[in-house]
Each structure stands twice: as structure tokens, then as C-alpha cells.
Amino acid sequence: IVKACHYFGMTLTKIPVTAASNFALTAALVAPYLTPDVVCVYTSAPTFPHGVVDDVADVAALAARHGVGVHVDNCLGGILLSYQDRLGLGPAHQEWTFRAPGVTSISVDIHKYGNASKGSSVVVFRDQGLRRMTYLPVMDGCEGLYVTSTIQGARSGANIAQAWATMLFHGDAGYEDMARTM
């Protein structure tokens, strides 16, 4: 997020969390910062420093009332948190997926607890319109039409294939076992 703000000349506002909020971002903490200049609220499920899930459902509902999207960084817990939730394991927390109205995008690292090679990440969007905005078609190059959805351009398909094969290898049963033993 820091890099994205730098690239686009945007100011990143970091909202402090404390023990009073169990180190989670809450709607009460976000509310004073929701000005007309805000384009997105960034939440985590779980947070890197404390391993807690932000109050995503409440934050997303508040942000939606202001016409602001909410991104959920599920990179650290991506695979693991999904399976723990599915199995009813781990501490209670608010809904953090697209089941929470107002969540507009979620990022997941397949290499963290998914056992794929480093650099295997996914961003998913609630609706196709938002996803389409990530594509940049270039038509005046010597190669003709070139379309990419990442800032870094084309990426090797080998990492994608390896991530897919890893996920197929472990399957639901394998990831459920990992979630139970973690």
C-alpha cells in the first residue's frame, strides 16, 4: 500500500490501533478519518504485527455509507484463516470476506501457509467493473495489442502453474489438516 500511494502521489494515512481496540482496526477508529479525499480503507485479516483480524464487517459498513471501498489484506492468513474459519477453529472475529457488505477487494498470498513458491499472490474483486479497472491495454507497440493487469507487466506462467499444482496436491483435506494442527 505504501508503494501504491507513492506511485500515484497519494497520502497514506495510518490509523493507530491500541490495546483498547485489541490492536484491531475498528469502525470507531476509522470514522474520524473518512473525509471526501479517502479512496479506500485498508484492513487486515489477520494483521502482521499482532495476528488479529480487524473489525472488517463494521469498517466496511461504515465505509460503504461514505461511498468508499474496503480492501482486505488476507496475505498472511490467506489459506490458513479461510480453513480455520471454515472449521470453526481459532478465536472469534468479524466476517472479513465478500460476505461482509462493503468489502470490495481481497488479497491472498498463496505462498504463505499455502506452501506455494514465493511470489504467488492473488487479488480478487467483488465486481467485474472494479477488476476491469486494473487492466491497461497498449495498442501502439510493435507487438500490437498488449494487455496487463499488473504494474510490473507480464509475469511468468511457471509460478502460477506451480501454485495451482501445489493447491491441487494439498486439496481441501490437506489444508484442513494444516488448519487443525496450526
For each residue, the residues with C-beta under 8 A, 3 or more apart:
1: 4 5 12 42 73
2: 5 6 12
3: 6 7
4: 1 7 8 10
5: 1 2 8 9 10 11 12
6: 2 3 9
7: 3 4 151
8: 4 5
9: 5 6
10: 4 5 39
11: 5
12: 1 2 5
13: 33 38
14:
15: 25 29 30 33
16: 29
17: 21 23 24 25 26 29
18: 21 23
19: 22 23
20:
21: 17 18 24 25 26 28 29
22: 19 52
23: 17 18 19 47 49 50 52
24: 17 21 47 50 52 53 54 55
25: 15 17 21 29 30 43 44 47 54 55 59
26: 17 21 29 30 54 55 58 59
27: 30 31 55 58 59 61 62
28: 21 31
29: 15 16 17 21 25 26 32
30: 15 25 26 27 33 34 41 59 62 63
31: 27 28 34 62
32: 29
33: 13 15 30 38
34: 30 31 38 41 62 63 66 68
35: 38
36:
37:
38: 13 33 34 35 41 66 68
39: 10 68 69
40: 68 69 70 71 104
41: 30 34 38 59 60 63 68 69 70 71
42: 1 70 71 73
43: 25 54 56 59 60 70 71 72 73 96
44: 25 47 48 53 54 72 73 74 76
45: 53 54 56 72 73 74 77 81 93 96
46: 50 51 52 53 76 77 81
47: 23 24 25 44 50 51 52 53 54 76
48: 44 51 76
49: 23
50: 23 24 46 47
51: 46 47 48 76
52: 22 23 24 46 47 93
53: 24 44 45 46 47 56 77 81 93 94 96
54: 24 25 26 43 44 45 47 59 94 96
55: 24 25 26 27 58 59 94
56: 43 45 53 59 60 70 72 94 95 96 100 103
57: 60 61 94 95 96 100
58: 26 27 55 61 62 94
59: 25 26 27 30 41 43 54 55 56 62 63 70 102
60: 41 43 56 57 63 64 70 100 101 102 103
61: 27 57 58 64 65 100 101 102
62: 27 30 31 34 58 59 65 66 102
63: 30 34 41 59 60 66 68 69 70 102
64: 60 61 67 68 70 101 102
65: 61 62
66: 34 38 62 63
67: 64
68: 34 38 39 40 41 63 64
69: 39 40 41 63 102 104 105 130
70: 40 41 42 43 56 59 60 63 64 102 103 104
71: 40 41 42 43 103 104 105 106 107
72: 43 44 45 56 96 97 103 105 106 107
73: 1 42 43 44 45 76 107
74: 44 45 77 78 81 82 96 106 107 108
75: 78 107 108 109 112 121
76: 44 46 47 48 51 73 109 112
77: 45 46 53 74 80 81 82 112 113
78: 74 75 81 82 108 109 110 112 113 114
79: 82 83 108 110 112 113 114 175 178
80: 77 83 84 112 113 175 178 179 182
81: 45 46 53 74 77 78 84 85 90 96
82: 74 77 78 79 85 86
83: 79 80 86 87 175 176 178 179
84: 80 81 87 89 90 179 182
85: 81 82 88 89 90
86: 82 83 176 179
87: 83 84 176 179 180
88: 85
89: 84 85 179 180
90: 81 84 85 93
91:
92:
93: 45 52 53 90 96
94: 53 54 55 56 57 58 100
95: 56 57 99 100
96: 43 45 53 54 56 57 72 74 81 93 100 103
97: 72 100 103 106
98: 103 106 126
99: 95
100: 56 57 60 61 94 95 96 97 103
101: 60 61 64
102: 59 60 61 62 63 64 69 70
103: 56 60 70 71 72 96 97 98 100 106 126
104: 40 69 70 71 125 126 127 130
105: 69 71 72 123 124 125 126 130
106: 71 72 74 97 98 103 123 124
107: 71 72 73 74 75 121 122 123 124
108: 74 75 78 79 121 122 123 124
109: 75 76 78 112 114 120 121
110: 78 79 114 116 120 121 122 163 166 167
111: 114 115 116 117 118 119 120 121 163
112: 75 76 77 78 79 80 109
113: 77 78 79 80 178 182
114: 78 79 109 110 111 120 163 166 167 170 175
115: 111 166 170
116: 110 111 120 159 162 163 166 167
117: 111 120 159 162 163 166
118: 111
119: 111 159
120: 109 110 111 114 116 117 159 160 162 163
121: 75 107 108 109 110 111
122: 107 108 110
123: 105 106 107 108 134
124: 105 106 107 108
125: 104 105 128 130 131 134
126: 98 103 104 105 130
127: 104 130 131
128: 125 131 132
129: 132 133
130: 69 104 105 125 126 127 133 134
131: 125 127 128 134
132: 128 129 135
133: 129 130
134: 123 125 130 131 149 150
135: 132 147 148 149
136: 147 148 149
137: 145 146 147
138: 141 145 146 147 148
139: 144 145 146
140:
141: 138 144 146
142:
143: 146
144: 139 141
145: 137 138 139
146: 137 138 139 141 143
147: 135 136 137 138
148: 135 136 138 153 154
149: 134 135 136
150: 134 153 155
151: 7
152: 155
153: 148 150
154: 148
155: 150 152 159 160
156: 159 160
157: 160 161
158: 161 162
159: 116 117 119 120 155 156 162 163
160: 120 155 156 157 163 164
161: 157 158 164 165
162: 116 117 120 158 159 165 166
163: 110 111 114 116 117 120 159 160 166 167
164: 160 161 167 168
165: 161 162 168 169
166: 110 114 115 116 117 162 163 169 170
167: 110 114 116 163 164 170 171
168: 164 165 171
169: 165 166 174
170: 114 115 166 167 173 174 175 178
171: 167 168 174 175
172: 175 176
173: 170 176 177
174: 169 170 171 177 178
175: 79 80 83 114 170 171 172 178 179
176: 83 86 87 172 173 179 180
177: 173 174 180 181
178: 79 80 83 113 170 174 175 181 182
179: 80 83 84 86 87 89 175 176 182
180: 87 89 176 177
181: 177 178
182: 80 84 113 178 179
